[in-house]
Amino acid sequence: MRILFSMTGKDPAPWISAIRRALPGADVREWKEGDVDAADYALIWKPAPAVLRNRAGLKAIINMGAGVDWILELMASDPDVSGSDVPIYRIEDAGMASQMVEYATYATLRYFRRFDEYERQQREGIWRPLKVYATGDFTVGVLGLGSLGAAVAGELATFGFTVRGYSRSLKSISGVRCFSGSDSWESFLEGVHVLINLLPNTPQTSGVLNSRTFSRLERGACIVNLARGGHLVDEDLVAAIREGQIAGATLDVFKGEPLADDHPFWKESRITVTPHISAQTRMEESVDQVVAKIGEIELGRIPTGRADVSRGY
């Protein structure tokens, strides 16, 4: 069994060692420039396009993360990239759900308890208690109810918040009022105090966090974007904050990463920026999933986590 490994932004050595320990009979190699040798499996995260270019004979591509949009974009832009006829599987959790729940809960509670406003008051030397919100009167909307979004919505419901969830197909989550379809879009948004985005990145969801969306929310609402930078129209958010429709935003993902030094988000005190750390892939859990998926494929079965190319996720 030949396994090709390439992960941008990660030290490959510990990953390759872990895979070799878990699959002692496998030939595991890191991709190097000029490598065109055959491979049965490609374990990748945002590699150079050449890693997949004219890569014949693959049994599967395993994306070492949750989002596969970048692979689909690469396939669409480069006809020589293998993938259209190769099944693509993604890491389904690997500790990401618990991290995402922690991040989203923190951001929601920060706005609910008005700590963002108290931080501004401290900078200005102001001592003034603010009105306390009631959980039942505080509406949280979660965009996207996949494994991560469903976990976030379910956890926030346990605090007593009024939680709504929106997805492409109708879901059922305890304590969460679920919406789906374009006909219910405005009803979902109406009166939301905190909007958390965990949608997949597809042509249909690109730019969904825009001025029109913001205008439907409760005045003074807050935005939490944990999905992809392409979901957000940056200039619309800045304008909505300056106008007062949006009170603040917590952003972990951006169109360009790292965020450019001259980007206006850095200078807007009501925007909190974190460097794409809301849910990071954990090596041990990821390797366990890779081994399980390869084992299923070798037995002629279809593992869970296969990407639906037609839907874009």
C-alpha positions in Angstrom: 0.0 0.0 0.0 1.5 3.3 -1.1 0.4 6.5 0.7 1.4 10.0 -0.4 1.3 12.7 2.2 1.3 16.5 1.8 -0.1 19.0 4.3 0.6 22.8 3.9 1.3 24.5 7.2 2.1 21.3 9.2 5.4 19.7 10.1 5.0 16.4 8.2 7.5 14.3 10.2 5.3 13.5 13.3 2.3 12.8 11.0 4.2 10.4 8.8 5.7 8.7 11.8 2.2 8.3 13.3 0.8 6.9 10.1 3.7 4.4 9.7 3.1 3.2 13.3 -0.6 2.7 12.6 0.0 1.1 9.2 3.4 -0.7 9.6 3.1 -2.5 6.3 2.5 0.7 4.3 4.9 2.7 2.2 4.3 6.2 3.4 6.2 9.1 1.8 6.1 12.9 1.9 5.5 14.5 -1.5 8.5 16.3 -2.9 8.7 18.4 -6.1 8.9 16.2 -9.1 7.3 13.2 -7.4 5.1 11.5 -10.0 5.3 7.9 -8.7 2.2 5.9 -8.2 0.2 6.1 -5.0 -2.9 4.3 -3.7 -4.0 7.0 -1.3 -3.3 10.8 -1.1 -3.5 12.3 2.4 -3.6 16.0 1.8 -4.4 19.5 3.1 -4.1 22.4 0.7 -1.0 21.1 -1.0 0.7 22.3 -4.2 -1.5 21.5 -7.2 1.2 19.3 -8.6 0.6 16.8 -5.8 -2.7 15.7 -7.5 -1.8 16.6 -11.1 -2.0 13.5 -13.4 -2.0 11.3 -10.3 -3.4 8.1 -11.9 -4.3 5.0 -9.9 -5.6 6.6 -6.7 -8.1 4.6 -4.7 -9.1 7.7 -2.6 -8.1 11.2 -1.7 -8.4 11.8 2.1 -8.7 15.5 3.0 -7.1 16.0 6.4 -9.8 18.4 7.6 -13.5 19.0 7.3 -13.8 21.4 4.4 -13.2 20.0 0.9 -14.1 23.2 -1.0 -10.5 23.9 -1.9 -10.1 20.5 -3.6 -13.2 21.1 -5.7 -12.0 24.6 -6.6 -8.6 23.1 -7.6 -10.3 20.4 -9.8 -12.4 23.1 -11.5 -9.5 25.3 -12.3 -6.9 22.7 -13.3 -8.1 19.9 -15.7 -5.0 17.8 -15.0 -5.8 17.5 -11.3 -7.0 14.1 -10.4 -10.1 13.9 -8.3 -13.2 14.0 -10.5 -13.1 10.2 -10.8 -11.6 9.5 -7.4 -13.6 9.4 -4.2 -12.8 12.1 -1.8 -13.2 11.6 2.0 -12.9 14.1 4.7 -11.9 13.9 8.4 -15.2 14.2 10.1 -14.3 15.4 13.6 -10.9 14.6 15.1 -11.6 16.8 18.1 -12.9 19.6 16.0 -16.5 19.6 17.2 -15.7 20.1 20.9 -13.3 23.0 20.0 -15.9 24.6 17.7 -18.5 24.3 20.5 -16.1 26.0 22.9 -15.3 28.8 20.6 -18.9 29.5 19.6 -20.1 29.3 23.2 -17.4 31.7 24.3 -18.3 34.2 21.6 -22.0 34.0 22.3 -21.6 34.4 26.0 -19.3 37.3 25.5 -22.0 39.2 23.6 -24.8 37.9 25.8 -23.1 39.1 29.0 -22.0 42.3 27.2 -18.3 41.7 28.0 -17.4 43.3 24.6 -19.1 46.5 25.8 -17.4 46.4 29.2 -14.0 46.0 27.5 -14.7 49.2 25.6 -15.9 51.0 28.8 -12.7 49.9 30.5 -10.6 51.4 27.8 -12.5 54.7 28.2 -12.5 54.6 32.0 -16.2 54.3 32.3 -17.9 52.5 35.2 -21.5 51.8 34.2 -23.5 48.5 34.7 -25.4 47.6 31.6 -28.9 46.0 31.3 -28.8 42.2 31.8 -30.4 40.1 29.0 -32.6 37.1 29.7 -31.5 33.9 28.0 -35.0 33.2 26.6 -35.2 36.6 25.0 -31.8 36.2 23.4 -32.0 34.6 20.0 -29.0 32.7 18.5 -29.0 31.7 14.9 -26.7 28.9 13.6 -26.1 28.8 9.8 -25.3 25.3 8.8 -26.3 22.2 10.7 -23.7 19.7 9.7 -21.8 17.8 12.4 -20.1 21.0 13.7 -23.2 23.3 13.4 -25.5 20.7 15.0 -23.1 20.3 18.0 -22.9 24.1 18.4 -26.7 24.7 18.2 -27.4 21.8 20.6 -25.0 23.0 23.2 -26.2 26.6 23.1 -29.8 25.4 23.6 -28.7 24.0 27.0 -28.1 27.5 28.2 -31.7 28.4 27.7 -31.1 30.6 24.6 -33.7 30.7 21.9 -31.7 28.8 19.3 -32.6 28.6 15.6 -30.7 26.5 13.0 -30.7 26.8 9.2 -29.6 24.2 6.7 -30.1 23.1 3.1 -32.3 20.2 4.2 -34.5 20.2 7.3 -32.9 18.9 10.4 -34.2 18.0 13.9 -32.2 19.0 16.9 -33.5 19.0 20.5 -34.1 22.5 21.7 -33.4 24.1 18.3 -36.0 25.5 15.9 -34.8 24.3 12.5 -35.4 26.1 9.2 -34.5 25.1 5.6 -35.1 26.4 2.1 -35.2 29.9 0.7 -38.8 30.5 1.7 -37.8 30.4 5.4 -34.6 32.4 5.1 -36.0 35.7 6.3 -38.0 34.1 9.1 -34.8 32.5 10.3 -32.9 35.7 10.4 -35.6 38.0 11.9 -34.7 39.2 15.3 -31.5 37.1 15.7 -29.1 38.6 18.3 -26.0 36.5 17.5 -25.6 34.9 14.0 -23.0 32.0 13.9 -21.9 30.9 10.5 -20.9 27.2 10.0 -22.1 26.7 6.4 -20.2 24.7 3.8 -18.4 26.8 1.3 -20.2 26.5 -2.0 -21.1 28.8 -4.9 -24.6 29.1 -3.4 -23.3 30.2 0.0 -20.6 32.6 -1.1 -21.1 36.1 0.2 -24.1 35.1 2.3 -23.0 37.3 5.2 -23.9 40.6 3.4 -25.8 43.8 4.0 -29.1 42.3 3.1 -28.6 39.5 5.7 -27.5 42.0 8.3 -30.5 44.1 7.8 -32.9 41.3 8.8 -31.2 40.7 12.2 -32.0 42.5 15.4 -30.5 45.9 15.4 -27.2 45.7 17.3 -26.7 42.0 16.5 -23.3 40.3 16.4 -21.7 38.1 13.8 -19.5 35.0 14.4 -17.9 33.6 11.3 -16.2 30.2 11.8 -16.7 28.7 8.3 -14.9 30.4 5.4 -13.8 33.9 4.7 -15.7 33.8 1.4 -19.0 33.7 3.2 -18.5 37.3 4.4 -18.6 40.5 2.3 -16.0 42.4 4.3 -17.0 45.9 3.3 -20.7 45.2 4.1 -19.7 44.2 7.6 -17.6 47.3 8.2 -20.4 49.5 6.9 -23.0 47.7 9.1 -20.9 48.2 12.2 -20.3 51.9 11.5 -24.0 52.4 10.9 -25.0 50.5 14.1 -26.9 47.6 12.6 -24.2 45.3 13.7 -22.7 45.9 17.1 -19.7 43.6 16.7 -18.1 40.5 15.1 -15.9 37.7 16.0 -14.0 36.4 12.9 -11.8 33.3 12.7 -11.7 32.9 8.9 -10.8 35.3 6.1 -10.6 35.5 2.3 -6.9 35.9 2.5 -4.9 34.3 5.3 -2.9 35.6 7.1 -5.1 38.7 7.2 -3.3 41.5 5.4 -1.6 44.1 7.6 -3.6 46.9 6.0 -7.0 45.2 6.3 -9.6 47.4 8.0 -10.6 44.6 10.4 -7.4 45.2 12.4 -8.4 48.8 13.2 -12.1 48.2 14.0 -12.2 47.7 17.7 -15.6 46.1 17.5 -14.2 43.2 15.4 -12.3 40.4 17.1 -9.8 38.6 14.9 -8.4 35.1 15.6 -6.0 33.3 13.3 -8.2 30.4 12.1 -7.9 28.5 15.3 -11.6 27.8 16.2 -11.2 24.0 15.5 -7.8 22.6 14.7 -7.2 19.0 13.5 -5.7 16.7 16.2 -3.2 14.3 14.9 -4.0 11.2 16.9 -7.7 11.3 16.2 -7.1 12.1 12.5 -4.7 9.2 12.0 -7.2 6.8 13.6 -9.8 8.0 11.1 -7.4 7.6 8.2 -6.6 4.1 9.2 -10.3 3.2 9.6 -11.2 4.7 6.2 -8.4 2.9 4.4 -9.3 -0.4 6.1 -12.9 0.0 4.9 -11.8 0.8 1.3 -9.5 -2.1 1.2 -12.4 -4.4 2.2 -14.4 -3.0 -0.7 -16.7 -0.9 1.5 -17.5 2.8 1.4 -16.4 4.6 4.6 -18.3 7.5 6.1 -17.3 11.1 5.3 -17.4 10.9 1.5 -17.7 14.3 -0.1 -20.6 15.0 -2.4 -18.9 16.7 -5.3 -22.2 17.8 -6.8 -23.1 19.7 -3.6 -19.7 21.0 -3.0 -19.1 19.4 0.5 
